[in-house]
Amino acid sequence: MMNELVTISPVDGSVLVRRPYASEHEIGDMLRRARAAGAEWAATPLDARVACLHACVDEVVRQTGAMAESITRQMGRPIRHTPGELRGFEERARHMLGAAPEALAPIVLGPADGLERYMTREAVGTVLTIAPWNYPLLTAVNSIVPALAAGNAVILKHSDQTPLCAEQMAQAFLDAGLPQGVFQFVHGTHDTIRRIIASSCIDYVSFTGSVRGGAAIEAAMAGRFIGSGLELGGNDPAYVRSDANLAHAVETLVDGAYFNAGQSCCGIQRIYVDVSVHDDFVEQARRLTQAYVLDNPMNPDTTLGPVVRTSAADDIRAMVANAENRGARNLIDPARFPRANGRDAYVAPALLVNVDHDMEIMKEECFGPVVCVMPVRSDEQAIELMNDSDYGLTASVFTQDADAAKRIGRRVRTGTFFMNRCDYLDPALAWTGVKQTGHGISLSVLGYHALTQVKSFHLRTL
């Protein structure tokens, strides 16, 4: 049985972190601290909670340099990009804290003879956030900050690939004055986390990860009657209409496909292009893709780093090879990227054409620097192909016709629909998915609803 967490850096294959997994005794103490500290925190006035959490965000931002470097070493994103995650963390946290008074305000009903009626939102108790490695701060902040603002205690279980992010965030919050026990982290095995969820100590689970992982979370929750937010797989599409600003579409979609080595929950994997502009789009995309620099992510000139681990790289290479064996053509010669030697976590970007929906790569999540381009002849065909997926996190259309975009957006089954952009979360809008992408909402004022319990007051005066 494993008793130690080991993190291998994809940068150079070295052992970066070793940590013992939490013992049963340590987990019991952690859960008891969360219950006790959470009750006191929930009794703290909202304005005091929000002020304290702003100080916590200040402390995280103050450590941008160290935390950005830590992210790069743990999961491989280029150092030129990782500070952006800290900026995104702050943007989302500040927005959610600003939205807290409105989201948590009592709903007072109109006057009625002899009656006072209103509804309040109370903390659910203890929230377990299970965060992934691909955006270790940006995914975690979506539930952690609103959960804390609402008066909950939070326990963070981070990926074994990015354990330092959990440790650094918890220490920063503690240094900023958050009471002990209100926000804790745990290093644990999958079996340990299943037992924690199945216990009576967790009142809500927020999980970002695979469909398989989401199914395991739901199985562990069976019979608990608690809430959950599950953001799972994706295979996000984009549609480039004939009237699109082609240069903008190319630049935006190539970045949306390859940023973070394609390891983005809402990264672009399928692009449908009107046949009249298809060849021009593909040629521009090919030239832009060839300009990427695949190298050690600690090098400030690197624009494409390794994927998270060698086994993931092997899966990506196999998926591309499978598509090529079925007739797809990769317009990017891997030989242009010497760092991609086929033996480690460095993967050359792939731009595939001659693809169709019989191929696995058009059906399943690849989670690497790979994008597929397919010509279409009408909006109707594009909508049909965009919907031909088990997933539904985001979808994009590139056009200069806003009415057409809205019309298409109403028919595409997705959680978020973009016009002329992609791969972005606006914290003022609900972040959600459909189909195998999961369920639940984070961000926006609606993101507070699942993290709170409604209590109705029905008071009759005599």
C-alpha positions in Angstrom: 0.0 0.0 0.0 1.3 3.4 -0.9 2.2 5.6 2.1 4.1 8.4 0.4 3.3 11.0 -2.2 6.0 11.4 -4.8 5.9 14.2 -7.4 8.0 13.8 -10.6 8.7 17.0 -12.4 7.9 16.8 -16.1 10.6 19.5 -16.6 13.5 17.0 -16.2 12.1 13.8 -14.7 13.5 14.5 -11.3 11.8 13.8 -8.0 10.5 17.2 -6.9 8.4 16.4 -3.8 8.1 13.6 -1.3 5.4 13.8 1.4 3.8 11.2 3.7 0.1 10.6 3.1 -2.0 11.6 6.1 -2.7 9.0 8.7 -6.2 8.0 9.9 -5.4 9.8 13.2 -4.3 13.0 11.3 -7.4 12.9 9.2 -9.7 12.6 12.2 -8.0 15.5 13.9 -8.3 17.6 10.7 -12.0 16.9 10.3 -12.7 17.7 14.0 -10.8 21.0 13.6 -12.8 21.9 10.5 -16.1 21.3 12.4 -15.1 23.4 15.4 -13.4 26.2 13.5 -16.1 26.3 10.8 -18.8 26.9 13.4 -17.0 29.9 14.8 -16.2 31.2 11.3 -19.8 30.9 10.2 -20.8 33.1 13.2 -18.3 35.8 12.1 -20.1 38.7 10.4 -19.9 38.5 6.6 -18.0 41.8 6.2 -15.3 40.6 8.6 -15.0 37.3 6.7 -14.7 39.1 3.4 -12.1 41.5 4.7 -10.1 38.6 6.1 -10.3 36.8 2.7 -9.1 39.9 0.8 -6.1 39.9 3.1 -5.6 36.2 2.2 -5.7 37.1 -1.5 -3.2 39.9 -0.9 -0.8 37.4 0.7 -1.0 35.0 -2.3 -0.5 37.8 -4.8 2.6 38.9 -2.8 4.1 35.5 -3.4 3.5 35.5 -7.1 7.1 34.9 -8.1 7.6 31.9 -5.8 4.2 30.3 -6.5 4.5 30.8 -10.3 7.9 29.1 -10.3 6.5 26.3 -8.1 3.7 25.7 -10.6 6.1 25.5 -13.5 8.4 23.0 -11.8 5.5 20.8 -10.7 3.4 20.6 -13.9 5.6 22.2 -16.7 3.8 25.3 -17.9 6.3 27.9 -19.2 7.5 30.3 -16.6 6.5 33.2 -18.9 2.9 32.1 -18.5 2.5 30.9 -14.9 2.4 34.4 -13.3 -0.9 34.8 -15.3 -2.4 32.1 -13.1 -1.8 34.3 -10.0 -3.5 37.2 -11.8 -6.4 35.0 -12.7 -6.6 33.8 -9.1 -6.8 37.3 -7.8 -9.4 38.3 -10.4 -11.7 35.5 -9.6 -11.3 35.8 -5.8 -11.9 39.5 -5.8 -15.0 39.2 -7.9 -16.5 36.4 -5.8 -15.8 38.4 -2.6 -17.4 41.4 -4.2 -20.4 39.4 -5.1 -20.8 37.9 -1.6 -23.1 40.5 -0.1 -25.6 40.2 -3.0 -25.4 36.4 -3.2 -25.8 35.8 0.5 -28.3 38.6 1.3 -31.6 37.4 2.8 -34.5 37.3 0.3 -37.4 39.2 2.0 -40.9 38.7 0.7 -43.5 41.3 0.4 -45.7 42.3 3.3 -48.6 40.1 4.4 -51.0 40.6 7.3 -49.5 39.3 10.5 -46.6 37.6 8.7 -42.9 38.2 8.4 -41.3 36.0 5.7 -37.8 35.8 4.4 -35.1 33.3 3.3 -31.5 33.2 4.4 -28.5 31.4 3.1 -26.4 29.5 5.7 -23.1 27.7 5.4 -23.5 24.0 4.6 -20.6 23.1 7.0 -17.4 21.6 5.6 -16.5 21.7 1.9 -14.0 19.3 0.3 -12.3 20.7 -2.8 -10.5 18.2 -4.9 -8.4 20.2 -7.3 -6.5 19.1 -10.4 -2.9 19.9 -11.5 -3.5 21.7 -14.8 -4.6 25.0 -13.3 -3.8 24.3 -9.6 -4.9 27.8 -8.3 -7.5 28.8 -10.9 -9.6 25.7 -10.5 -9.3 25.6 -6.7 -10.2 29.3 -6.2 -13.6 28.7 -7.9 -14.9 26.9 -4.8 -12.5 27.7 -2.0 -13.1 31.5 -1.8 -16.9 31.5 -2.1 -17.1 28.6 0.3 -15.1 30.5 2.9 -16.9 33.7 2.2 -20.2 31.9 2.9 -19.0 30.7 6.3 -17.9 27.2 5.5 -14.7 25.4 6.5 -12.7 24.1 3.6 -10.4 21.1 3.1 -8.3 21.1 0.0 -7.1 17.8 -1.6 -4.8 18.7 -4.4 -3.4 16.5 -7.1 -0.3 14.6 -6.2 1.3 16.4 -9.1 0.9 19.8 -7.5 0.9 19.3 -3.7 3.1 22.4 -3.1 0.2 24.6 -4.3 -2.0 23.3 -1.5 0.7 23.9 1.1 1.6 27.4 -0.2 -2.0 28.5 -0.3 -2.9 27.2 3.1 0.2 28.9 4.6 -0.5 32.2 2.9 -4.1 32.2 4.2 -2.9 31.4 7.7 -0.2 34.1 7.5 -2.9 36.6 6.4 -4.9 35.9 9.6 -7.5 33.3 8.6 -8.3 31.4 11.8 -6.7 28.0 12.2 -8.8 25.1 11.1 -11.0 27.1 8.7 -8.9 26.2 5.6 -6.7 23.0 5.7 -5.2 20.7 3.1 -4.7 16.9 3.1 -2.4 14.7 1.1 -4.2 11.4 0.7 -4.7 8.4 -1.5 -7.8 7.9 -3.6 -9.0 5.3 -1.0 -8.5 7.8 1.8 -10.5 10.5 0.0 -13.3 8.0 -0.7 -13.5 7.3 3.1 -13.5 11.0 3.9 -16.4 11.7 1.5 -18.3 8.7 2.8 -18.0 9.9 6.4 -20.4 12.3 8.0 -17.9 15.1 8.2 -18.1 16.5 4.6 -21.1 18.5 3.5 -20.2 19.3 -0.1 -17.7 18.1 -2.6 -16.2 20.2 -5.4 -14.2 18.1 -7.9 -12.5 19.0 -11.2 -11.1 16.0 -13.0 -11.9 13.0 -15.2 -15.3 11.4 -15.9 -14.0 8.3 -14.2 -13.0 10.4 -11.1 -16.4 12.0 -11.1 -18.1 8.6 -11.0 -15.9 7.6 -8.1 -16.9 10.8 -6.2 -20.6 10.0 -6.8 -20.1 6.4 -5.6 -18.4 7.6 -2.4 -21.3 10.1 -1.8 -24.0 7.4 -2.3 -26.5 7.7 0.6 -25.0 10.8 2.0 -27.5 13.2 0.4 -24.9 16.0 0.1 -24.3 18.3 -2.8 -21.5 18.2 -5.3 -20.1 20.2 -8.2 -18.3 18.0 -10.8 -16.4 19.5 -13.7 -15.3 16.5 -15.8 -14.1 15.8 -19.3 -14.2 18.0 -22.4 -13.6 18.1 -26.2 -14.5 21.7 -26.9 -15.4 22.8 -30.4 -15.1 26.0 -32.4 -16.8 27.1 -35.6 -15.2 29.6 -38.0 -17.9 31.0 -40.3 -17.1 32.4 -43.7 -17.5 36.0 -42.5 -15.1 35.6 -39.6 -12.1 37.9 -39.1 -9.7 35.1 -40.1 -6.5 36.5 -38.6 -8.2 36.9 -35.3 -9.8 33.5 -35.4 -6.5 31.8 -36.2 -4.6 33.6 -33.5 -7.3 33.0 -30.9 -7.9 29.3 -31.7 -4.3 28.3 -32.0 -3.7 29.8 -28.6 -6.8 28.1 -27.3 -5.5 24.8 -28.6 -1.9 24.9 -27.4 -1.8 27.1 -24.4 -0.7 25.1 -21.3 0.4 22.4 -23.7 -3.3 21.8 -24.5 -4.0 20.9 -20.9 -7.0 23.2 -20.4 -10.4 22.0 -19.4 -11.9 24.4 -22.0 -9.1 24.2 -24.5 -10.0 23.8 -28.2 -9.7 20.4 -29.7 -12.1 20.5 -32.6 -12.3 23.3 -35.2 -15.0 23.4 -37.9 -14.2 25.9 -40.7 -16.5 27.0 -43.5 -15.2 25.4 -46.7 -14.7 28.8 -48.4 -12.0 29.8 -45.9 -10.8 26.4 -44.7 -7.6 26.2 -46.7 -6.6 29.8 -45.8 -7.3 29.1 -42.1 -5.3 25.9 -42.1 -2.3 27.5 -43.7 -2.3 30.5 -41.3 -2.7 28.1 -38.4 0.2 25.9 -39.6 2.5 28.8 -39.9 1.6 30.1 -36.4 1.9 26.6 -34.8 5.4 26.1 -36.3 6.5 29.3 -34.5 6.0 27.7 -31.1 9.2 27.1 -29.0 9.1 23.7 -27.3 11.7 23.6 -24.6 12.5 23.6 -20.9 9.7 25.7 -19.3 12.1 27.5 -17.0 13.6 29.1 -20.2 11.8 32.5 -20.6 11.8 32.1 -24.4 9.8 28.8 -24.2 6.2 29.1 -25.3 5.3 25.4 -25.1 6.4 23.2 -22.2 6.1 19.5 -21.5 2.8 17.8 -20.7 2.3 16.7 -17.1 4.0 13.3 -17.2 5.6 10.9 -19.7 2.7 8.5 -19.5 0.3 11.3 -20.5 2.7 12.2 -23.4 2.6 8.5 -24.5 -1.2 8.6 -24.5 -1.3 11.8 -26.6 1.3 10.4 -29.1 -0.8 7.2 -29.4 -4.0 9.1 -30.0 -2.4 11.1 -32.8 -0.8 8.0 -34.4 -4.2 6.3 -34.3 -5.8 9.2 -36.2 -3.0 9.1 -38.7 -3.5 5.4 -39.2 -7.1 6.1 -40.0 -6.3 8.8 -42.6 -5.7 12.0 -40.7 -2.7 14.1 -41.8 -0.5 16.1 -39.4 0.5 19.3 -40.9 3.3 19.8 -38.3 6.5 17.9 -38.8 7.5 16.8 -35.3 11.1 17.0 -36.5 10.8 20.8 -36.3 10.7 20.4 -32.5 13.9 18.6 -31.5 13.0 18.6 -27.8 10.1 16.1 -28.7 12.2 13.0 -28.7 9.3 10.6 -28.0 10.8 9.4 -24.8 9.7 11.9 -22.2 6.9 14.5 -21.4 7.8 16.9 -24.3 5.2 16.6 -27.1 5.3 18.4 -30.4 2.2 20.3 -31.3 -0.1 18.5 -33.8 -2.5 20.2 -36.3 -4.6 17.4 -37.9 -6.7 17.6 -41.1 -8.5 14.9 -43.0 -10.3 14.0 -39.8 -13.9 12.8 -39.2 -16.1 11.8 -36.4 -15.3 8.1 -36.7 -11.9 8.9 -35.1 -11.3 8.6 -31.4 -9.5 12.0 -31.4 -12.7 13.7 -32.5 -14.7 11.9 -29.8 -12.6 11.8 -26.7 -10.6 14.3 -24.6 -7.0 14.3 -25.7 -5.6 16.9 -23.2 -2.5 17.7 -25.1 -1.2 20.1 -27.8 -3.4 18.7 -30.5 -6.1 20.2 -32.6 -8.2 18.9 -35.4 -9.6 21.0 -38.3 -12.6 19.9 -40.4 -14.4 21.7 -43.3 -18.1 22.4 -43.1 -20.6 23.8 -45.6 -23.3 25.3 -43.5 -24.3 26.5 -40.0 -26.5 23.4 -39.8 -23.6 21.0 -40.4 -21.4 22.9 -37.9 -24.1 22.7 -35.2 -24.7 19.0 -35.8 -20.9 18.3 -35.5 -20.4 20.5 -32.5 -23.2 18.7 -30.7 -21.8 15.3 -31.7 -19.9 14.8 -28.5 -20.4 13.3 -25.0 -19.1 16.5 -23.5 -20.3 20.1 -23.2 -18.2 22.6 -21.4 -17.7 25.4 -23.9 -18.2 26.1 -27.6 -17.1 29.0 -29.7 -18.2 30.7 -33.0 -16.1 33.2 -34.9 -18.2 35.5 -37.0 -19.1 39.2 -37.5 -22.8 38.5 -37.3 -23.9 38.7 -33.6 -27.4 37.5 -34.4 -26.1 34.4 -36.2 -23.9 33.7 -33.2 -26.8 33.9 -30.8 -28.9 31.7 -33.0 -26.2 29.1 -33.2 -25.5 29.4 -29.5 -29.1 28.6 -28.6 -28.8 25.3 -30.4 -25.4 24.1 -29.2 -25.5 22.0 -26.1 -22.8 23.5 -23.9 -22.3 25.2 -20.5 -20.7 28.4 -22.0 -21.0 29.7 -25.5 -18.4 32.2 -26.9 -18.4 34.6 -29.8 -14.9 35.5 -31.1 -13.1 34.1 -28.1 -12.4 30.9 -26.3 -10.6 29.2 -23.4 -11.6 31.9 -20.9 -13.6 32.1 -17.6 -15.5 35.3 -16.8 -16.0 35.2 -13.0 -19.3 37.1 -13.4 -20.8 34.3 -15.4 -21.7 30.8 -14.2 -19.2 28.1 -15.0 -21.0 24.9 -15.7 -21.2 22.0 -18.1 -23.6 19.5 -19.6 -23.6 15.8 -20.5 -20.5 13.9 -19.4 -18.8 17.2 -18.5 -20.7 17.0 -15.2 -23.0 19.2 -13.2 -23.1 22.0 -10.8 -22.2 25.7 -11.0 -19.2 27.7 -9.8 -18.4 31.4 -10.1 -21.0 34.3 -10.5 -23.6 34.9 -7.8 -25.0 31.5 -8.6 -21.8 29.9 -7.5 -22.8 30.6 -3.9 -26.0 28.7 -4.0 -24.7 25.2 -3.8 -22.3 26.2 -1.1 -25.1 27.3 1.2 -28.3 25.9 2.6 -31.5 27.9 2.3 -33.5 28.5 5.5 -37.0 29.9 5.3 -38.4 32.0 8.1 -42.1 32.1 8.4 -43.0 34.3 11.4 -46.6 35.0 12.5 -47.1 37.9 14.8 -50.1 37.8 17.1 
